[in-house]
Amino acid sequence: MIAAWQKRGPAALALLPLAFFFSVLVSLRRRAYRAGWLRRVRLPVPVVVVGNIAVGGAGKTPIVLALVQAMQAAGRHPGIVSRGYRGSVEGVREVRADDGAEQVGDEPLLLKGRCGCPVFVGRDRAAAGAALLAAYPDCDVIVSDDGLQHYRLARDVEIAVIDGRMLDNHWMLPAGPLRESPARLAGVDAIVRNGDVAVAVHGVPTFQMTLVGDRFVRLDAPDQCAAADDLRGARLHAVAGIGNPRRFFDHLAALGLAVVPHAFPDHHRYAAPDLDFQGDAILATEKDGVKLRGLAKLPVWVLPVEARIEPDLARYVMEKLDGRPPA
């Protein structure tokens, strides 16, 4: 199905009637919230939503991580809410450091480990935010990882993340990848481009993101680090169950590492046979790393990455929350 989204071919064309019906439903639902026919929940602290208008990963989680860390450095006390996609949680639950990805989802677990701030998961993001604030009353801002279309949660800042795969044939689901029309981008507060993608909307500030990282951490011994030079020449396998596995493999190639790539679906639940490789080591993304413990015979090295966003997105968001005109 995803291959069909890359062009306006016969498979996509056959689904256009359903896409039209889906588009009408999306538009009516949004209008219902804007008109007050469906109730929004306004939390007592500002809410920042990081999302996208299409299915699949585009780099939202690194942006959430960057924003939260910048807020912490500025003396704020952020909390994070997430759906907890592919987790088993019913209702709302706080993410603990010793949880498993099968319980709370891989991205919330990653964020908890990297940020250390409160992270709550639940399909109802408004309920998750309310539970977080009840448990942590000193929290002064909520950042939602995904949820651009979760209109029940009122928000103060919307950030849309776009990558090169996201628009594809520019058609709505199920004929294309779009959950909302590209016109939706005109209503967000900021657009972040992940990679080389030509998206610009008049009047909406646009930012450019690059993921950087060149030091690996051993999964079973986090105090052990390795530079790319330390791994060069080894027989390496690379696994990626993210929205765009090719981006990870290209990153490794740019570090001078020759790997055997193994792409898996986004949010893949790994089993030992998935990692039954012959070689010296396995390289993995952080998002995959939280699901690989105890499964591989070979050493697993995880590559943490940081989002470098230009101009300064965190400054823009915090100034907007403070009510000052963004610089």
HULINQUI-V376102 format. One record per residue. N is the residue number from 1. PHI is phi in whole degrees, -180 to 180 (999 if undefined). PSI is psi in whole degrees, 0 to 359 (NA if undefined). D_FIRST is the distance of its C-alpha to the first C-alpha in Angstrom with 2 decimals. Layout:
# HULINQUI-V376102
((N	PHI	PSI	D_FIRST) (N	PHI	PSI	D_FIRST))
This chain:
# HULINQUI-V376102
((1	999	318	0.00) (2	-64	322	3.81) (3	-60	324	5.41) (4	-66	334	5.16) (5	-72	344	6.74) (6	-75	347	9.40) (7	-152	169	11.14) (8	-95	65	12.23) (9	-94	187	11.51) (10	-58	319	11.76) (11	-64	316	8.27) (12	-68	319	8.55) (13	-60	322	12.20) (14	-65	338	11.96) (15	-98	1	10.68) (16	-59	320	13.45) (17	-59	319	16.00) (18	-67	323	14.21) (19	-63	321	13.67) (20	-64	316	17.40) (21	-62	317	18.39) (22	-63	318	16.63) (23	-61	318	18.37) (24	-64	316	21.65) (25	-62	317	21.47) (26	-61	315	20.85) (27	-65	317	23.75) (28	-65	320	26.03) (29	-64	316	25.51) (30	-65	319	26.40) (31	-64	324	29.36) (32	-63	321	30.53) (33	-71	320	30.83) (34	-67	327	32.52) (35	-84	350	34.95) (36	88	6	35.77) (37	-71	328	34.66) (38	-109	138	32.46) (39	-86	131	34.35) (40	-90	151	33.59) (41	-108	120	35.16) (42	-100	114	37.20) (43	-77	159	38.04) (44	-77	1	41.49) (45	-127	160	40.15) (46	-62	150	37.93) (47	-125	130	34.14) (48	-114	124	31.84) (49	-108	128	28.08) (50	-113	115	25.72) (51	-151	196	22.15) (52	-150	174	19.47) (53	-104	7	17.82) (54	-133	166	14.16) (55	-77	158	12.13) (56	94	160	12.67) (57	-76	143	16.01) (58	-132	0	18.12) (59	108	24	21.49) (60	-65	315	22.80) (61	-62	316	24.65) (62	-60	328	26.82) (63	-70	316	27.81) (64	-58	315	28.83) (65	-59	313	30.77) (66	-64	318	32.51) (67	-64	314	33.45) (68	-64	317	34.81) (69	-65	322	36.82) (70	-67	321	38.28) (71	-64	318	39.23) (72	-62	318	40.89) (73	-65	333	42.80) (74	-87	3	43.99) (75	92	8	45.44) (76	-86	170	42.87) (77	-126	79	41.60) (78	-79	157	37.85) (79	-129	160	35.68) (80	-123	137	31.91) (81	-120	148	29.71) (82	-152	158	26.12) (83	-68	327	23.86) (84	76	48	23.91) (85	-57	133	20.22) (86	68	12	19.85) (87	-87	166	23.64) (88	-97	4	25.70) (89	-66	132	28.04) (90	-104	134	28.98) (91	79	224	30.64) (92	-123	141	31.81) (93	-151	145	32.92) (94	-79	142	34.34) (95	-87	128	32.78) (96	-107	155	35.38) (97	-62	333	35.53) (98	-97	10	35.69) (99	-69	164	32.67) (100	-103	153	29.72) (101	-62	331	26.14) (102	-68	342	25.32) (103	-90	311	27.72) (104	-117	356	27.10) (105	95	152	23.91) (106	-74	319	23.85) (107	-67	315	24.20) (108	-60	322	27.17) (109	-66	320	28.86) (110	-62	314	28.56) (111	-63	320	29.98) (112	-61	316	32.78) (113	-67	325	33.78) (114	-86	324	33.84) (115	-95	322	35.33) (116	77	358	37.52) (117	-85	170	37.41) (118	-62	134	36.60) (119	-130	124	32.91) (120	-122	143	31.95) (121	-119	151	28.65) (122	172	146	27.71) (123	-60	324	25.16) (124	-90	98	28.00) (125	-65	328	28.65) (126	-64	317	31.89) (127	-66	322	33.21) (128	-64	318	32.25) (129	-65	319	34.13) (130	-64	319	37.10) (131	-66	321	37.33) (132	-62	314	37.23) (133	-68	327	40.03) (134	-66	323	42.06) (135	-82	332	41.95) (136	-132	78	42.43) (137	-66	346	44.56) (138	-82	353	45.15) (139	-63	130	41.51) (140	-119	5	41.70) (141	-161	139	38.10) (142	-109	131	34.68) (143	-113	124	31.59) (144	-99	120	28.25) (145	-83	105	25.40) (146	76	178	22.50) (147	107	18	23.29) (148	-59	326	23.28) (149	-93	3	22.10) (150	-89	74	24.51) (151	-70	346	27.24) (152	-59	327	29.54) (153	-88	110	30.62) (154	-65	144	32.80) (155	-134	155	32.53) (156	-101	331	34.90) (157	-138	133	32.65) (158	-116	130	28.96) (159	-122	123	27.27) (160	-105	130	23.83) (161	-104	131	22.18) (162	-127	133	20.14) (163	-124	177	18.74) (164	-64	335	17.61) (165	-87	345	13.83) (166	-67	319	14.12) (167	-86	327	14.60) (168	43	247	12.48) (169	-87	3	12.57) (170	67	21	14.67) (171	-107	156	13.09) (172	-78	161	13.01) (173	-58	145	10.55) (174	-91	4	8.56) (175	-76	339	8.70) (176	-148	187	8.84) (177	-89	357	9.59) (178	-80	131	13.14) (179	-88	335	15.00) (180	-142	160	18.06) (181	-66	150	19.24) (182	-56	337	20.48) (183	-61	338	23.88) (184	-60	333	23.78) (185	-64	336	24.68) (186	-68	344	28.08) (187	-100	357	28.97) (188	-87	169	28.48) (189	-91	337	31.39) (190	-159	146	29.83) (191	-116	131	26.81) (192	-113	122	26.18) (193	-93	124	24.46) (194	-102	101	23.11) (195	93	194	23.54) (196	-88	91	23.95) (197	-136	131	22.29) (198	-91	86	24.18) (199	-130	122	24.20) (200	-146	134	27.55) (201	-124	127	28.62) (202	-57	128	32.27) (203	87	354	34.27) (204	-108	120	31.76) (205	-58	137	32.77) (206	-118	136	30.27) (207	-123	155	30.36) (208	-115	128	29.10) (209	-109	138	27.98) (210	-128	133	28.40) (211	-91	126	27.91) (212	-123	146	31.04) (213	170	134	32.20) (214	-142	9	34.05) (215	-121	130	35.66) (216	-98	150	34.19) (217	-119	133	35.31) (218	-74	129	35.73) (219	-61	318	33.82) (220	-91	1	36.70) (221	-151	78	39.40) (222	-59	345	38.44) (223	-81	353	41.83) (224	-97	126	40.95) (225	-122	157	39.36) (226	-144	137	38.61) (227	-84	166	38.21) (228	-58	323	35.97) (229	-61	328	39.19) (230	-69	336	39.89) (231	-102	349	36.68) (232	-64	135	36.80) (233	95	345	37.51) (234	-78	160	36.20) (235	-85	103	33.58) (236	-113	139	30.67) (237	-113	144	27.22) (238	-123	130	24.82) (239	-118	141	22.19) (240	-150	115	19.76) (241	-113	63	17.42) (242	-124	179	16.97) (243	-61	323	14.58) (244	-134	83	15.47) (245	-57	327	17.17) (246	-58	327	18.24) (247	-62	320	20.52) (248	-68	316	22.41) (249	-64	321	22.83) (250	-66	323	24.10) (251	-61	316	26.44) (252	-64	319	27.91) (253	-62	321	28.42) (254	-65	335	30.23) (255	-83	359	32.47) (256	85	20	33.40) (257	-103	130	31.76) (258	-93	122	30.38) (259	-133	159	27.77) (260	-94	113	25.51) (261	-81	143	22.11) (262	-134	103	19.97) (263	-91	135	16.66) (264	-125	162	15.36) (265	-62	154	12.77) (266	-58	136	14.29) (267	66	26	17.19) (268	-59	139	17.20) (269	-95	111	20.26) (270	-78	150	22.16) (271	-130	161	24.44) (272	-53	319	27.25) (273	-61	335	25.67) (274	-64	336	22.95) (275	-116	20	25.92) (276	-84	77	28.15) (277	-110	157	28.86) (278	-103	125	32.01) (279	164	204	33.32) (280	-107	328	35.15) (281	-165	163	32.80) (282	-119	134	29.32) (283	-107	139	28.26) (284	-145	158	25.93) (285	-75	162	24.99) (286	-61	320	26.95) (287	-61	322	23.99) (288	-75	326	23.44) (289	-57	325	27.22) (290	-68	350	27.80) (291	-113	4	25.93) (292	-106	357	27.49) (293	-60	130	31.13) (294	76	7	32.80) (295	-100	335	29.87) (296	-105	144	30.60) (297	-79	330	33.64) (298	-86	156	33.54) (299	-61	141	34.49) (300	-112	125	31.66) (301	-112	126	32.13) (302	-102	141	30.20) (303	-107	102	29.98) (304	-69	142	30.74) (305	-129	155	29.80) (306	-120	148	31.20) (307	-90	117	29.86) (308	-97	114	32.25) (309	-119	124	31.89) (310	-127	137	34.03) (311	-64	193	35.93) (312	-74	100	36.74) (313	-66	318	34.11) (314	-61	319	35.96) (315	-63	317	39.17) (316	-59	314	37.58) (317	-65	314	36.17) (318	-68	324	39.46) (319	-67	323	41.54) (320	-66	319	39.43) (321	-66	327	39.94) (322	-79	353	43.62) (323	86	7	43.89) (324	-90	147	44.91) (325	-61	126	43.59) (326	-57	139	41.11) (327	-69	NA	42.82))
